[in-house]
Amino acid sequence: MSVSGTDPQPASAFPSLVGSKVDPNSPVLLSYLQACMGSLPHEALQVLYLDNSRILIAQEYAQQGSAVHLLLSPKAIFRRAFALDASAMILAHNHPSGDASPSVEDIRATDALVSLGQTLGVEIIEHIIVARDSCHAILQGPRLCKPARLAAFFDLRDSGVGRLGHATSTCAGAAANAQTTAMRRLQRRELLGNPSLLANPAWDMLIDLFLHTHADKPVSTSALCIGSGLPMSSALRLVRKLCDANLVLREPDPADGRRKFIRLTPRTWEGLNRHFCVGPD
């Protein structure tokens, strides 16, 4: 199987599907997706590019996000489809929470991509959500009444519900401003490259934690480190520094003693809330 980008499983571990006709409901395809994406600690997007006869031309990892969301770039995936002379695509992204149910953001992004594909002559056959024990085909489910607007990026979100262990109330607009800041930083990295030169990883970690707090979702140490884009050893050192500075707290997962959750201290959360009430960075 042709795989580019970050592949969590070696391609040799699965039977090659390139050159074969692909059905989005195929148990072989769904088993493959669960095996290579279902247990990832972060969201990732795979795109299967097909020709007119639904024969698989290439399968690629397109983008990677955090533990609860990723920003999907329509420009990137359609540009790649044109380069491969693909007539259709199957999208697949995972939900680390284990809940394969689509979020509202997932459905809106899919509907908008279908409309865009119809305009560009590239059919979106299906968008599959992958979890550890199940998969969900979005286009076979209920649709939204109001189509989403076209955008430079779409935010795909995990529908799983978690608890952070403390209640917060974000001021109106603060979460949206923080999300805008996160999207701008990701877009800057994708457009300009050189993430090590352009990133401010400690600040990015705090923004990620603030958005997770607003969504009432826990963040594991590993997920926070992966989302930072740093090497794991460097990210862990940075988390320790944030803990030492009393900006974040490390708490055990009551369901798994081997895992730790990272959350903002009340003082840090209040400071970020006030900061983003003013507007995005």
Backbone as a ProteinNet text record, in pm:
[ID]
protein_1_A
[PRIMARY]
MSVSGTDPQPASAFPSLVGSKVDPNSPVLLSYLQACMGSLPHEALQVLYLDNSRILIAQEYAQQGSAVHLLLSPKAIFRRAFALDASAMILAHNHPSGDASPSVEDIRATDALVSLGQTLGVEIIEHIIVARDSCHAILQGPRLCKPARLAAFFDLRDSGVGRLGHATSTCAGAAANAQTTAMRRLQRRELLGNPSLLANPAWDMLIDLFLHTHADKPVSTSALCIGSGLPMSSALRLVRKLCDANLVLREPDPADGRRKFIRLTPRTWEGLNRHFCVGPD
[TERTIARY]
84.8	0	87.8	57.3	135.7	96.4	191.9	164.6	269	226.9	320.7	289.6	382.4	362.4	396	334.3	360	269.4	328.4	252.3	272.5	170.1	188.2	207.4	177.2	199.6	274.9	369.8	439.9	344.8	365.8	276	277.2	391	401.2	312.5	260.8	177.1	36.8	-0.8	-135.7	-129.6	-232	-233.3	-246.2	-175.8	-180.1	-317.1	-374.2	-502.1	-485.6	-365.7	-342	-362.6	-440.8	-473.9	-599.5	-660.5	-783.6	-902.2	-1019	-1140.6	-1175.5	-1208.9	-1230.1	-1375.5	-1433.8	-1570.1	-1559.4	-1617.7	-1605.9	-1668.5	-1755.6	-1816.8	-1743.7	-1632.3	-1559.9	-1503.9	-1528.6	-1469.3	-1317.2	-1257.4	-1111.1	-1061	-1126.1	-1086.3	-1108.9	-1225	-1255.2	-1161.1	-1127.7	-1032.9	-895.2	-854.7	-726	-724.2	-829.5	-834	-830.3	-904.9	-903.3	-765.9	-698.4	-568.1	-462.5	-466.6	-359.5	-396.4	-527.1	-566.7	-646.1	-709.3	-807.7	-754.2	-626.1	-569.3	-471.7	-467.6	-378.2	-421.9	-326.4	-362.5	-398.7	-381	-413.3	-498.9	-571.5	-649.4	-557.4	-586.5	-511.2	-608.6	-572.4	-656.5	-586.6	-655.9	-610	-700.8	-640.4	-717.5	-684.8	-788.6	-774.2	-817.1	-724.5	-749.9	-783.1	-896.2	-946.9	-962	-960.2	-983.5	-1132.2	-1165.8	-1306.5	-1374	-1295.9	-1351	-1344.8	-1313.1	-1300	-1180.9	-1080.9	-956.8	-865.3	-805.3	-721.7	-590.4	-565.6	-441.2	-334.9	-373	-279.3	-357.8	-295.1	-352.2	-247	-282.7	-183	-234.7	-143.3	-172.9	-157.8	-264.7	-263.4	-229.9	-290.8	-272.2	-283.2	-226.6	-230.8	-274	-355.4	-403.8	-370.5	-454.9	-435	-524.3	-542.6	-622.1	-770.3	-817.6	-961.4	-999.1	-903.6	-942.6	-822.6	-851.9	-749.9	-810.8	-724.8	-769.6	-748.1	-857.5	-853.6	-841.7	-743.9	-721.2	-776.8	-892.3	-946.1	-848.5	-775.7	-682.9	-578.8	-526.6	-419.7	-469.3	-586	-630.8	-679.6	-742.8	-787.7	-669.4	-571.6	-451.7	-382.2	-377.6	-316.3	-399.5	-532.5	-619.2	-592.1	-574	-544.7	-408.6	-310.8	-177.1	-179.3	-266.9	-277.9	-378.8	-446.2	-553.8	-663.7	-694.7	-798.2	-936.1	-1033.9	-1171.6	-1257.1	-1206.9	-1286.7	-1193.2	-1249.2	-1172.2	-1258.7	-1194.3	-1253.9	-1169	-1232.4	-1162.3	-1183.1	-1084.4	-1097.8	-1019.1	-1084	-1009.5	-1056.3	-971.6	-998	-1044.9	-1113.2	-1153.3	-1080.8	-979.4	-904	-988.1	-1102.3	-1186.7	-1246.6	-1250.5	-1314.4	-1458.5	-1513.6	-1651	-1649.1	-1702.9	-1701	-1814.9	-1898.7	-2010.5	-1956.9	-2013.9	-1963.9	-2005.6	-1914.5	-1949.1	-2019.6	-2080	-2143.7	-2039.9	-1917.6	-1811.3	-1774.7	-1772.4	-1742.1	-1844.1	-1971.8	-2078.6	-2076.4	-2058.4	-2054.7	-1937.9	-1821.8	-1705.4	-1726.8	-1785.5	-1809.6	-1906.8	-2016.3	-2113.9	-2051.1	-1967.6	-1903	-1803.5	-1731.1	-1633.6	-1703.1	-1817.9	-1894.7	-1935	-1984.6	-2024.6	-1905.9	-1792.8	-1672.7	-1625.3	-1630.6	-1589.7	-1676.6	-1806.5	-1895.7	-1858.2	-1817.1	-1775.5	-1645.1	-1553.4	-1420	-1411.4	-1517.7	-1516.5	-1444.9	-1435.2	-1375.4	-1478.5	-1530.3	-1636.9	-1583.6	-1648	-1620.8	-1715.7	-1663.3	-1747.3	-1793.9	-1704.2	-1740.5	-1637.5	-1680.9	-1592.4	-1614.8	-1513.3	-1525.3	-1458.4	-1532.6	-1474.2	-1430.8	-1308.6	-1249	-1225.5	-1270.1	-1240.6	-1181.5	-1143	-1077.7	-1164.6	-1293.9	-1380.6	-1490.6	-1494.4	-1602.4	-1564.1	-1641.8	-1627.2	-1765.2	-1769.8	-1896.9	-1880.8	-1970.2	-1970	-2062.6	-2006.2	-2083.3	-2189.5	-2155.9	-2250.1	-2367.2	-2359.6	-2472.8	-2564.5	-2528.8	-2608.3	-2691.1	-2759.1	-2842.8	-2759.2	-2813.9	-2745.6	-2793.5	-2715.2	-2755.3	-2843.7	-2938.1	-3028.9	-2956.3	-2866	-2797.5	-2656	-2620	-2485	-2380.7	-2262.6	-2155.3	-2095.6	-2045	-1978.1	-1841.5	-1791.8	-1658.3	-1557.3	-1446.2	-1345.8	-1208.5	-1105.7	-968.9	-933.2	-991.8	-968.8	-1100.2	-1115.2	-1229.7	-1178.9	-1249.9	-1212	-1288.6	-1217.9	-1279.8	-1261	-1370.6	-1363	-1409.9	-1348.5	-1387.9	-1520.3	-1612.8	-1743.7	-1746.1	-1639	-1634.7	-1638	-1701.4	-1715.9	-1625	-1544.2	-1459.4	-1486	-1422.2	-1438.9	-1301.8	-1290.8	-1164.1	-1147	-1252.4	-1239.2	-1259.7	-1282.5	-1317.1	-1400.9	-1496.3	-1590.5	-1535.3	-1557.4	-1516.4	-1626.1	-1622.4	-1718.8	-1643.3	-1632.1	-1555.7	-1639	-1578.1	-1650.9	-1687.6	-1792.3	-1840.7	-1729.1	-1702.1	-1603.8	-1462	-1431.4	-1293.6	-1248	-1332.3	-1294.5	-1279.4	-1370	-1361	-1233	-1194.3	-1071.1	-948.7	-953.1	-842	-832	-948.4	-948.8	-892.3	-927.7	-874.4	-723	-671.6	-527.2	-461.6	-519.5	-463.2	-464.7	-574.5	-585.3	-483.1	-464.2	-367	-225.7	-192.8	-59.5	-38.3	-139.8	-127.8	-117.5	-198.8	-193.7	-57.5	-1.1	129.9	235.4	229.1	326.2	310.1	182.6	159.9	202.4	180.9	211.7	360	426.1	564.2	664.8	618.2	711.1	793.4	905.4	997.1	926.1	850.4	774.8	861.9	985.9	1072.1	1111.7	1114.1	1149	1027.9	910	791.5	704.8	732.2	644	680.7	581.4	600.9	534.6	604.4	536.4	471.2	530.2	468.7	333.8	329.4	205.2	103.2	148.8	58.7	-0.4	79.6	28.8	-80.2	-57.7	-156.8	-286.5	-275.1	-394.9	-470.3	-395.9	-458.1	-532.1	-470.6	-534.8	-657.4	-650.1	-764.2	-883.7	-857.7	-966	-1022.4	-937.4	-985.8	-1071.4	-1030.4	-1108.6	-1246.9	-1249.9	-1378.4	-1467.1	-1406.8	-1482.6	-1507.5	-1453.6	-1469.6	-1413.7	-1293	-1227.8	-1090.1	-1052.5	-920.2	-810.6	-690.3	-574.4	-466.1	-426.6	-319.3	-185	-85.3	49.6	99.6	80.1	129.7	59.5	-73.2	-147.2	-101.5	-79.2	-34	103.7	192.6	327.5	324.1	244.7	235.8	180.8	77.2	17.2	110.2	213	305.2	395.5	412.2	501.4	648.1	679.9	817.5	855.5	985.4	1026.6	974.4	940.6	876.2	958.1	1089.8	1172.9	1168.8	1172.9	1167.4	1030.6	925.8	790.1	769.2	820.3	806	879.9	997.7	1070.8	991.5	927	848.6	727.4	662.5	550	595.1	711.4	763.7	789	840.9	864.7	733	630.1	499.5	441.6	464.1	418.8	496	628.1	710.8	673.7	628.2	587.6	444.5	379.2	240.6	143.5	173.8	81.4	-13.9	33	-50.7	-32	-125.8	-120.8	-121.3	-52.3	-52.9	-135.2	-239.6	-329.4	-339.9	-352.1	-366	-502.3	-504.4	-629.5	-692.4	-811.2	-871.7	-901	-909.8	-940.8	-815.2	-699.5	-574.8	-459.2	-406.9	-302.4	-173.1	-155.6	-33.3	-37.2	-153.1	-168.2	-192.2	-138.5	-158.2	-231.5	-319.7	-384.7	-317.2	-312.6	-259.6	-375.3	-387.4	-491.3	-434.2	-500.2	-460.3	-492.3	-407.5	-444	-555.2	-638.5	-744.7	-690.7	-573.8	-516.5	-478	-418.2	-380.5	-503.7	-604.2	-727	-789.5	-794.1	-854.1	-775.3	-641.6	-559.5	-582	-590.3	-616.1	-756	-851.5	-988.5	-994.4	-927.7	-926.5	-850.7	-740.6	-659.6	-740.9	-810.6	-883.4	-1018.8	-1064.8	-1185.7	-1158.8	-1032.8	-997.2	-996.9	-950.9	-946.5	-837.2	-829.6	-726.1	-590.2	-484	-349.5	-325.6
-119.2	0	123.4	218.6	341.3	434.1	464.3	547.9	656.3	781.6	890.9	958.1	1041.9	1109.2	1017.5	1042.7	965	843.8	725.4	601.2	526.8	515.4	450.9	300.6	240.1	97.8	81	-12.9	-34	-83.5	-35.4	-73.5	-223.8	-289	-431.9	-514.2	-450.9	-524.3	-548.2	-485.7	-496	-533.9	-602	-636.8	-511.8	-511.1	-395.5	-384.8	-265	-240.1	-156.3	-102.1	-22.5	-110.5	-57.3	-134	-216.5	-214.1	-288	-192.3	-243	-164.2	-153.4	-33.2	-8.1	27.1	-42.8	-16.9	39.3	158.9	216.2	131.4	36.7	-52.3	-186.6	-200.4	-326.7	-357.1	-476.7	-514.5	-510.8	-539.9	-535.6	-393.6	-296.2	-157.5	-109.6	-138.9	-92.2	-155.1	-281.9	-347.8	-284	-251.2	-184.1	-49.7	28.8	160.9	151.4	55.2	37.2	-5.2	-91	-141.1	-31.8	60	159.2	294.9	319.2	450.1	443.2	331.3	326.9	355.1	328.2	346.4	463.1	547.3	663.6	759.1	822.3	917.7	1055.7	1077	1205.1	1178.8	1281.1	1266.9	1274.8	1193.3	1193.3	1172.5	1223.9	1213.4	1129.7	1029	953.1	984.3	986	1007.2	894.4	828.3	725.5	787	794.3	856.1	746.5	762.4	659.2	714.1	623	664.7	649.5	662.9	657.5	525.9	417.8	284.6	247.9	343.7	323.5	233	234.1	163.1	254.8	201.2	281.7	318.3	449.6	499.8	514.1	573.4	596.8	618.6	585.3	607.4	679.7	795.3	879.1	936.3	949.9	1028.7	1174.4	1250.3	1388.9	1487.5	1470.3	1567.5	1500.5	1567.8	1518.2	1631.6	1599.7	1702	1669.4	1717.7	1693.9	1579.1	1567.5	1457.3	1472	1592.7	1610.5	1674.1	1724.6	1783.3	1792.8	1810.5	1843.7	1941.6	2018.6	2115.1	2055.3	2033.7	1973.4	2083.4	2071.9	2171.6	2120.9	2171.4	2128.7	2152.5	2263.2	2295.6	2185.4	2136.8	2036.2	1904.5	1858	1726	1730.6	1840.9	1848.8	1873.4	1949.1	1968.8	1834.5	1751.4	1619.2	1531	1543	1465.9	1502.9	1631.8	1674.8	1621.3	1621.6	1573.4	1424.4	1349.1	1205.5	1172.9	1275.9	1256.8	1167.2	1189	1109.2	1166.2	1077.2	1118.7	1114.8	1049.4	1034.6	1016	1039.7	1023.8	960.4	883.4	838.7	898.4	972.1	1032.5	945.2	943	871.1	945.3	972.3	1026	956.2	956.5	879	966.3	904.8	966.8	895.3	956.7	890.4	852.2	917.4	886.2	745.7	686.6	557.8	567.2	689	710.4	749.1	662.8	688.1	777	823.7	910.2	1041.1	1091.2	1216.4	1337.3	1432.3	1559.6	1648.1	1756.1	1851.4	1906.3	1933.3	1984.7	1884.1	1755.5	1651.7	1652.2	1661.6	1656.4	1781	1897.3	2021.6	2021.8	1981.2	1978.6	1881.7	1764.9	1665.4	1717.8	1779	1833.9	1939.9	2026.4	2130.9	2072	1968.9	1905.9	1834	1772.8	1708.5	1812.6	1928.4	2035.3	2087.1	2106	2153.3	2050.7	1922.4	1817.6	1812.7	1836.4	1838.5	1951.2	2063.8	2176.7	2146.8	2078.2	2053.4	1922.9	1843.3	1718.1	1604.5	1611.6	1504.1	1462.4	1341.3	1296.1	1252.7	1299.4	1247.9	1129.7	1009.4	890	866.7	884.9	862.1	927.9	962.1	1011	918.3	838.8	735.2	780.9	773	798.1	664.6	660	535.2	543.1	443.1	429.9	291.1	266	138.2	18.6	27.2	-89.7	-73.5	40.2	61.4	168.7	174.9	279.2	336.1	460.3	523.5	594.9	567.2	631.9	753.3	872.9	996.1	1012.8	985.7	1012.2	914.8	808.8	717.5	755.2	860.3	904.4	1026.5	1085.8	1204.9	1325.3	1411.7	1532.5	1653	1758	1884.9	1960.7	2037.1	2113.2	2227	2292.9	2408.9	2370.4	2382.4	2345	2438.7	2383.2	2465.1	2551.8	2668.4	2754.7	2694.6	2727.6	2685.3	2765.2	2701.4	2766.5	2715.6	2789.8	2748.3	2624	2610.2	2494.7	2454.3	2324	2274.3	2205.7	2226.4	2170.9	2041.3	1927.1	1798.7	1769.1	1732.3	1717	1580.3	1534.7	1408.9	1431.3	1335.6	1347.7	1287.6	1217.7	1155.1	1259.7	1227.1	1320.5	1278.3	1368.7	1342.6	1443.6	1423.5	1514.1	1563.2	1690.7	1747.1	1750.6	1729.5	1724.9	1857.4	1965	2091.9	2173.1	2244	2318.4	2456.7	2502	2635.6	2696.7	2827.6	2898.3	3000.2	2973.3	3059	3179.9	3297.5	3417.1	3407	3476.6	3471.5	3511.2	3426.6	3456.1	3412.6	3379.7	3345.8	3218.6	3115.1	2988.9	3007	3084.7	3109.2	3183.8	3280.9	3354.6	3264.6	3177.9	3084.4	2988.5	2941.9	2852.2	2921.3	3048.9	3125	3135.1	3159.8	3166.4	3034	2923.1	2791.1	2762.9	2799	2775.5	2858.6	2985.9	3070.9	3014.7	2965	2909.2	2785.1	2697.2	2577.2	2613.9	2709.3	2750.9	2809.9	2888.5	2947.6	2839.5	2735.7	2627.1	2553.3	2528.8	2455.1	2535.8	2666.5	2749.9	2782.9	2801.8	2847.8	2740.3	2630.5	2526.8	2570.4	2505.7	2538.3	2553.9	2451.2	2466	2492.8	2441.3	2463.8	2609.9	2683.6	2824.7	2913.2	2868.2	2952.3	2919.6	2808.5	2763.8	2827.7	2840.5	2878.2	2767.2	2653.2	2531.6	2543.2	2619.2	2631.7	2702.3	2809.3	2883.3	2797	2723.3	2634.3	2527.9	2474.2	2375.9	2435.9	2558.3	2622.8	2650.8	2692.3	2714.4	2582.7	2476.6	2345.3	2302.8	2322	2286.5	2373.4	2500.8	2591	2545.2	2506.8	2460	2326.9	2240.3	2115.3	2140.7	2237.6	2272.3	2322	2408.2	2459.3	2346.2	2246.2	2131.7	2026	2047.9	1954	1816	1815.7	1691.6	1682.4	1563.5	1547.9	1541.3	1575.4	1570.6	1487.8	1378.1	1297.1	1362.5	1325.6	1380.1	1350.1	1226.9	1189.3	1266.7	1285.8	1359.1	1504.7	1566.3	1705	1717.3	1621.3	1625.1	1605.9	1511.7	1487.5	1610.2	1672.5	1789.8	1909.2	1912.4	2026.7	2028.1	1911.4	1903.9	1889.9	1885	1870.1	1723.1	1691.8	1556	1522.8	1395.5	1357.8	1396.9	1377	1410.7	1560.7	1643.2	1789.1	1831.5	1769.5	1804	1766.8	1652.2	1611.2	1706.3	1751.3	1849.3	1978.4	2019.3	2142.6	2127	2010.3	1985.9	1993.6	1936.4	1943.6	2088	2169.2	2310.1	2383.3	2353.6	2415.8	2374.2	2247	2200.4	2271.4	2281.9	2346.7	2493.3	2555.3	2696.3	2712.4	2600.5	2601.3	2659.1	2637.6	2678.1	2564	2440.5	2323.7	2223.6	2129.9	2023.3	1888.7	1791.4	1654.7	1569	1501.6	1421.5	1280.2	1178.5	1040.9	1017.7	930.8	887.7	782.8	808.9	711.2	576.6	573.7	449.1	373.9	440.7	378.9	441.9	369.6	423.7	454.8	401.8	427.9	561.7	622.2	745.3	864.1	978.1	1103.4	1203.1	1280.7	1390.7	1521.4	1614.7	1748.5	1846.8	1933	2036.9	2169.3	2277.1	2410.3	2430.1	2505.6	2547.5	2651.6	2669	2771	2909.7	2945	3077.2	3091	2985.2	2990.4	2997	2916.7	2920.4	3059.5	3121.9	3254.9	3355.9	3345.7	3437	3420.5	3295.4	3271.3	3316.3	3294	3336.3	3487.2	3561.1	3707.7	3749.7	3679.1	3714.2	3699.9	3586.6	3560.6	3629.6	3683.8	3767.7	3893.4	3937.7	4059.1	4031.6	3912.6	3877.8	3776.8	3723.9	3627.1	3695.7	3616.4	3670.3	3707.1
0	0	0	-85.2	-93.1	19.4	106.5	223	229.8	246.8	266.1	397.3	444	571.4	686.9	803.2	923.3	925.2	916.5	912.7	1042.6	1129.5	1258	1248.2	1133.4	1112.2	980.5	972.9	845.9	738.5	614.8	505.9	482.5	511.4	487.6	578.9	686.1	780.6	726.5	614.2	561.3	413	363.8	221.4	135.6	22	-66.2	-131.8	-127.6	-192.9	-318.7	-342.3	-462	-584.9	-678.4	-796.9	-783.2	-663	-638.8	-631.3	-663.5	-649.2	-502.3	-457.4	-315.5	-289.2	-194.9	-148.5	-7.5	20.4	154.7	263.9	226.4	324.9	337.1	266	267.1	406.5	459.8	589	587.6	471.9	461.3	482.3	417.8	432.2	575.5	632.1	767.3	870.1	851.6	942.2	932.2	809.6	790.6	862.7	843.8	905.4	1057.8	1114.6	1259.8	1308.5	1231.7	1273.8	1276.6	1178	1169.6	1227.3	1255.8	1307.8	1437.6	1463.6	1571.4	1709.1	1734.1	1867.5	1876.2	1774	1779.4	1889.9	1962.1	2067.7	2014.4	1883.5	1822.3	1698.8	1654	1531.4	1409.5	1310.1	1184.9	1070.3	953.7	835	729.1	678	562.6	444.2	325.3	202.6	105.6	54.4	-47.8	-180.6	-276.5	-405.9	-507.3	-577.9	-668.3	-809.9	-908	-1046.5	-1080.7	-1209.3	-1251.7	-1218.3	-1215.5	-1188.9	-1040.7	-956.8	-811.5	-778.5	-864.8	-838.2	-756.7	-652.6	-563.7	-632.5	-641.4	-699	-590.4	-478.3	-367.7	-240.2	-129.1	3.6	86.1	141.7	207	338.8	434.3	553.8	515.8	528.7	481.9	592.7	709.7	816.5	952.3	1053.2	1190.3	1281.7	1382.5	1475.1	1618.7	1709.9	1852	1897.2	2028.4	2081.9	2051.6	2021.1	2001.6	1868.2	1793.9	1665.8	1572.8	1443.7	1346	1246.4	1183.4	1084.1	945.3	874	741.7	637.2	550.5	445.3	312.6	266.2	136.6	21.8	26.7	-81	-97	16.5	11.5	-47.7	-4	-49.8	-194.1	-236.1	-375	-469.6	-426.2	-508	-531.8	-427.6	-442.6	-536.9	-528.3	-618.3	-763.9	-791.8	-928.9	-974.2	-883	-918.8	-954	-886.1	-911.1	-1020.2	-1073.6	-1171.8	-1114.9	-986.9	-919.7	-949.6	-961.6	-986.8	-860.9	-756.3	-634.7	-515.4	-396.7	-274.5	-166	-78.8	46.7	158.3	246.9	360.7	483.5	571.5	698	804.4	917	1030.6	1157.1	1257.8	1379	1494.6	1590.3	1716.3	1830.3	1889.7	1996.8	2118.2	2138	2254.1	2246.3	2126	2107.5	2063	2055.5	2011	1863.5	1777.8	1632.9	1585.4	1675.4	1634.5	1578.1	1468.1	1409.9	1493	1505.4	1568.3	1465.9	1511.5	1420	1322.6	1374.8	1288.1	1179.1	1214.5	1115.9	1001.8	1038.4	937.9	850	912.9	835.7	737.2	783.3	694.3	578.9	608	503.6	399.3	443.6	348.8	259.1	319.7	239.8	141.6	181.6	92	-23.7	3.8	-102.8	-207.5	-160.8	-253.5	-333.1	-264.6	-332.8	-435.4	-399.1	-491.3	-615.5	-598.9	-714.6	-810.1	-754.8	-837.8	-910.8	-843.5	-899.2	-978	-976.2	-1050.4	-980.6	-847.8	-768.3	-663.3	-675.3	-586.7	-450.6	-344.6	-210.5	-190.3	-200.6	-191.1	-48	47.5	187.5	278.1	397.3	503.8	622.6	655	758.5	886.6	997.7	1129.2	1187.3	1235.2	1282.3	1432.2	1505.6	1648.5	1673.2	1795.6	1825.4	1788.5	1819.4	1803.8	1700.5	1631.4	1535.8	1434.6	1326.8	1225.4	1195	1147.3	1112	978.7	884.4	753	757.5	749.9	768.6	661.2	535.4	426.5	424.8	503.8	515.5	630.9	703.8	817.3	783.7	883.8	860.1	822.9	740.3	695.1	773.2	769.4	829.2	730.5	783.9	696.8	627	698.9	643.8	603.4	475.1	434.4	493.4	520	574.1	464.6	503	406.9	372.3	255.5	218.2	299	335.9	418.5	381.2	424.3	398.2	478.3	597.6	682.3	746.2	773.5	849.1	974.7	1085.4	1214.2	1236.4	1234.1	1262.3	1410.3	1479.8	1624.7	1669.6	1777.9	1840.3	1912.7	1896.9	1960.9	2100.1	2140.4	2272.9	2382.6	2494.5	2605.6	2719	2768.6	2884.4	2993.3	3108	3221.3	3264.1	3292.2	3333.7	3485	3558.1	3702.2	3771.3	3693.6	3757.9	3660.4	3711.9	3628.2	3597.1	3474.5	3433.3	3348.6	3337.3	3254.5	3171.1	3042.8	2954.6	2914.1	2914.1	2874.5	2727.1	2688.8	2551	2455.2	2358.8	2255.9	2287.3	2414	2449.2	2379.5	2381.9	2318	2166.9	2105.9	1961.5	1926.8	2009.2	1985.6	2001.5	2102.3	2121.6	2003.5	1954	1838.7	1715.2	1696.2	1583.7	1592.4	1712.2	1732.1	1696.7	1744.3	1715.2	1565.4	1497.9	1353.7	1276.7	1320.6	1252.5	1266.3	1385.5	1407.2	1321.5	1314.6	1232.4	1085.2	1041.7	902.4	868.4	961	938.6	920.4	1002.9	991.6	858.9	817.6	693.3	571.3	575.5	459.5	448.9	563.8	564.3	599.8	662.5	705.1	824.4	846.8	956.8	1090.8	1134.7	1259.5	1380.1	1381.7	1497.6	1512.1	1400.1	1404.8	1433.9	1392.1	1402.3	1523.2	1589.2	1697	1830.1	1915.4	2055.3	2135.3	2156.2	2203.8	2340.1	2432.3	2564.7	2554	2476.9	2457.6	2383.4	2283.2	2209	2301	2391.8	2487.2	2575.3	2622.9	2709.5	2633.1	2506	2424.5	2404.7	2375.3	2355.9	2482.4	2598.1	2725	2751.8	2715.2	2735.2	2651	2525.3	2438.6	2487.9	2539	2595.8	2720.1	2801.1	2919.5	2880.4	2777.7	2730	2679.6	2613.5	2561.7	2668.7	2789.2	2900.8	2865.4	2809.1	2768.6	2834.4	2881.9	2943.3	2838.4	2877.9	2789	2857.7	2796.1	2852.9	2824.2	2902	2882.2	2741.6	2696	2563.2	2452.9	2464.8	2362.2	2356.3	2472.7	2475.9	2412.1	2439.7	2383.8	2232.9	2185.3	2041.4	1970.2	2028.4	1967.1	1960	2045.3	2046.7	1924.2	1860	1745.4	1781.9	1911.1	1956.6	1964.9	1964.1	2000.1	2140	2161.6	2286.2	2408.8	2404.9	2520.9	2550.6	2445.5	2465	2516.8	2462.7	2506.8	2653.4	2694.8	2835.1	2928.4	2887.1	2969.1	2981.9	2871.6	2875.5	2966.8	2963.4	3053.9	3199	3229.2	3366.1	3409	3316.7	3348	3375.1	3296.6	3318.3	3453.7	3491	3623.2	3734.4	3717.8	3819.6	3837.8	3727	3734	3783.6	3818	3867.2	3765.1	3636.8	3531.1	3495.4	3512.5	3486.1	3599.5	3608.2	3707.9	3637.2	3696	3644.8	3740.2	3686.9	3769.4	3713.4	3798.5	3749.3	3685.6	3585.3	3524.1	3615.5	3670.1	3761.9	3696.7	3562	3492.6	3447.9	3452.4	3406.5	3483.4	3581.2	3666.1	3594.7	3473	3397.7	3324.7	3314.9	3236.7	3328.1	3287.3	3359.8	3270.4	3332	3262.7	3302	3207.1	3232.6	3224.6	3324.1	3319.6	3367.4	3327.2	3370.6	3517.8	3587.3	3722	3709.8	3811.7	3804.2	3770.1	3825.5	3798.6	3651.8	3593.9	3452.9	3364.2	3397.1	3317.9	3319.6	3436.7	3447.6	3365.3	3369.3	3290.3	3141	3093.8	2952	2912.6	3001.1	2973.9	2953.8	3041	3028.2	2902	2874.9	2757.4	2628.9	2613.8	2489.1	2483.4	2594.9	2588.5	2505.1	2506.2	2432	2281.4	2240.9	2098.8	2073	1950.1	1916.5	1904.4	1918	1899.7	1753.2
[MASK]
+++++++++++++++++++++++++++++++++++++++++++++++++++++++++++++++++++++++++++++++++++++++++++++++++++++++++++++++++++++++++++++++++++++++++++++++++++++++++++++++++++++++++++++++++++++++++++++++++++++++++++++++++++++++++++++++++++++++++++++++++++++++++++++++++++++++++++++++++++++++++

